[in-house]
Amino acid sequence: MLTICVYCASRERIDQHYVDLARAVGDELARRGHALVSGGGSVSCMGAVARAARAGGAYTVGVIPRGLEAREVADTDADELIVTTDMRDRKAEMDRRSDAFLALPGGIGTIEEIFDAWVSRSLGMHDKPVVVLDPDGVYDLLRAQIDDLVTRGFARAAARDALVWTTTLGEAFDALESRPAAFAPTVGEVLEAQP
């Protein structure tokens, strides 16, 4: 069993297609016997993935900052609901509790979260799988931008490849369940990442 952190949208004004995708992720997570860590909201995709996971018998942990409890309508049905002081504490708690990370289509918060998990992995700070499930190309331009950074020499191909892109549920969960080889950054990349 893995504890899988799912990053996804909490905005309610998105196409139902994405909420349905989140629900399918929760169903599959439970079917495969995993636990869920989510952002602790009960609306939109975030709520859909948690409800579906619980309905399938999965253990769910929600982690929400105090300032978002009302805005994202805290998931009080979670097996554990952890209220943090701010977004940085939220991410740290989600990271600490997770064995793998999965990003669904989402907004700037979702992008920031997956980049944080991906950069930490590419710097060798963890070896947990970091996977994007993007069945209809929401992140195509972002993916092209990352490829361009490699082409221009700003990132190594190995760093780019530490983030796994998938288009189907099966591919995504197979990638989450595999333990990728440890990623060893160069000394220059470690120094470049220092504040």
PLY file of the C-alpha trace (Angstrom):
ply
format ascii 1.0
element vertex 195
property float x
property float y
property float z
element edge 194
property int vertex1
property int vertex2
end_header
0.00 0.00 0.00
1.18 3.50 -0.88
0.03 6.81 0.47
-0.47 8.88 -2.66
-0.64 12.65 -2.62
-3.00 13.95 -5.29
-2.67 17.56 -6.43
-5.73 18.89 -8.26
-8.12 21.79 -8.69
-10.24 23.27 -5.94
-12.00 25.80 -8.20
-15.66 25.02 -8.73
-16.00 26.73 -12.11
-14.30 24.10 -14.23
-15.61 21.57 -16.72
-17.29 18.55 -15.10
-14.93 16.36 -17.14
-12.10 17.21 -14.71
-14.21 16.47 -11.63
-15.08 13.11 -13.19
-11.36 12.44 -13.76
-10.65 13.20 -10.09
-13.45 10.83 -9.06
-11.97 8.09 -11.28
-8.56 8.65 -9.64
-10.12 8.22 -6.20
-11.89 5.05 -7.35
-8.68 3.59 -8.77
-6.63 4.58 -5.74
-9.03 2.70 -3.47
-9.31 -0.28 -5.85
-5.54 -0.69 -5.74
-5.50 -0.52 -1.94
-3.76 2.82 -1.48
-4.34 5.72 0.92
-4.86 9.35 -0.10
-3.30 12.62 0.97
-5.13 15.63 -0.43
-5.27 19.38 0.08
-8.11 18.98 2.57
-10.86 20.72 0.60
-14.26 19.22 -0.10
-15.09 21.10 -3.30
-14.35 20.56 -7.00
-11.73 17.96 -7.95
-10.18 17.93 -4.49
-13.46 16.89 -2.90
-14.29 14.42 -5.68
-11.04 12.46 -5.34
-11.38 12.25 -1.55
-15.05 11.19 -1.58
-14.42 8.51 -4.21
-11.38 7.18 -2.36
-13.36 6.93 0.91
-16.31 5.33 -0.84
-13.92 2.62 -2.04
-12.54 2.06 1.46
-9.33 4.10 1.22
-7.93 5.96 4.21
-7.91 9.71 3.51
-5.84 12.50 5.00
-6.68 16.12 4.25
-4.18 18.89 4.92
-5.51 22.44 4.74
-4.18 25.82 5.86
-6.29 27.67 8.42
-6.86 30.51 5.94
-8.47 28.18 3.38
-10.77 26.20 5.67
-13.80 28.26 4.65
-12.82 29.00 1.01
-12.11 25.37 0.08
-14.73 24.06 2.53
-12.62 21.78 4.71
-13.11 18.05 4.16
-14.44 17.24 7.63
-15.25 13.68 6.48
-11.53 12.88 6.04
-10.18 10.15 8.30
-7.65 12.77 9.38
-8.02 16.50 8.79
-4.87 18.44 9.59
-5.09 22.23 9.78
-1.76 24.00 9.21
-0.74 27.59 9.78
0.09 28.35 6.13
0.72 26.93 2.65
4.36 26.07 3.33
3.41 23.98 6.35
0.64 22.37 4.30
3.05 21.25 1.58
5.61 20.01 4.11
2.97 17.90 5.87
1.65 16.52 2.57
5.20 15.67 1.47
6.02 14.01 4.79
2.96 11.76 4.67
3.25 10.71 1.01
5.03 7.88 -0.79
4.24 9.22 -4.27
2.80 12.32 -5.94
0.16 12.60 -8.67
-0.91 15.83 -10.36
-4.16 16.17 -12.27
-5.10 19.13 -14.46
-5.32 22.21 -12.27
-4.34 25.81 -11.81
-1.30 27.65 -10.54
-1.50 26.02 -7.10
-1.41 22.56 -8.64
1.48 23.54 -10.89
3.42 24.99 -7.96
2.88 21.83 -5.89
3.98 19.42 -8.60
7.02 21.56 -9.42
8.01 21.54 -5.76
7.81 17.74 -5.54
9.57 17.37 -8.91
12.42 19.77 -8.13
13.00 18.08 -4.76
13.18 14.73 -6.54
15.49 16.03 -9.26
17.85 17.34 -6.55
17.95 13.95 -4.83
16.00 15.08 -1.75
13.62 12.13 -2.19
13.12 9.24 -4.60
9.33 9.17 -4.59
7.56 8.90 -7.96
6.25 12.22 -9.32
3.58 11.70 -11.99
1.27 13.93 -14.05
-2.01 12.54 -15.39
-3.03 14.77 -18.29
-5.43 12.94 -20.62
-6.38 15.91 -22.79
-3.28 18.09 -22.99
-3.93 20.80 -20.39
-0.20 20.92 -19.69
1.06 20.59 -23.28
2.51 24.12 -23.38
4.13 23.65 -19.98
5.67 20.39 -21.13
6.97 22.10 -24.28
8.48 24.86 -22.13
10.31 22.27 -20.04
11.64 20.60 -23.21
12.82 24.03 -24.40
14.70 24.56 -21.12
16.54 21.29 -21.77
17.27 22.29 -25.38
18.71 25.62 -24.20
20.83 23.96 -21.52
18.98 25.32 -18.48
17.97 21.82 -17.34
19.32 18.31 -17.86
17.27 15.75 -19.73
17.54 13.47 -16.67
15.94 16.18 -14.51
13.12 16.58 -17.05
12.62 12.82 -17.10
12.27 12.64 -13.31
8.72 13.91 -13.91
6.58 11.19 -15.53
3.83 12.31 -17.92
0.85 9.98 -18.47
-2.50 10.14 -20.25
-4.45 7.21 -18.73
-5.34 6.05 -15.24
-3.53 2.77 -15.76
-0.31 4.44 -16.89
-0.44 6.90 -14.00
-0.95 4.27 -11.30
1.62 1.93 -12.81
4.14 4.80 -12.68
3.17 5.65 -9.09
3.60 2.03 -8.03
7.04 1.69 -9.60
10.03 2.91 -7.65
12.18 4.88 -10.08
15.95 4.78 -9.83
17.39 7.35 -7.49
18.16 10.61 -9.25
21.61 12.04 -8.60
21.94 15.75 -9.38
25.22 17.27 -10.38
27.12 19.42 -7.88
26.30 22.45 -10.03
22.56 21.76 -9.83
22.72 21.42 -6.06
24.64 24.71 -5.75
22.28 26.42 -8.20
19.29 25.43 -6.05
20.79 26.96 -2.89
19.23 30.26 -1.73
0 1
1 2
2 3
3 4
4 5
5 6
6 7
7 8
8 9
9 10
10 11
11 12
12 13
13 14
14 15
15 16
16 17
17 18
18 19
19 20
20 21
21 22
22 23
23 24
24 25
25 26
26 27
27 28
28 29
29 30
30 31
31 32
32 33
33 34
34 35
35 36
36 37
37 38
38 39
39 40
40 41
41 42
42 43
43 44
44 45
45 46
46 47
47 48
48 49
49 50
50 51
51 52
52 53
53 54
54 55
55 56
56 57
57 58
58 59
59 60
60 61
61 62
62 63
63 64
64 65
65 66
66 67
67 68
68 69
69 70
70 71
71 72
72 73
73 74
74 75
75 76
76 77
77 78
78 79
79 80
80 81
81 82
82 83
83 84
84 85
85 86
86 87
87 88
88 89
89 90
90 91
91 92
92 93
93 94
94 95
95 96
96 97
97 98
98 99
99 100
100 101
101 102
102 103
103 104
104 105
105 106
106 107
107 108
108 109
109 110
110 111
111 112
112 113
113 114
114 115
115 116
116 117
117 118
118 119
119 120
120 121
121 122
122 123
123 124
124 125
125 126
126 127
127 128
128 129
129 130
130 131
131 132
132 133
133 134
134 135
135 136
136 137
137 138
138 139
139 140
140 141
141 142
142 143
143 144
144 145
145 146
146 147
147 148
148 149
149 150
150 151
151 152
152 153
153 154
154 155
155 156
156 157
157 158
158 159
159 160
160 161
161 162
162 163
163 164
164 165
165 166
166 167
167 168
168 169
169 170
170 171
171 172
172 173
173 174
174 175
175 176
176 177
177 178
178 179
179 180
180 181
181 182
182 183
183 184
184 185
185 186
186 187
187 188
188 189
189 190
190 191
191 192
192 193
193 194
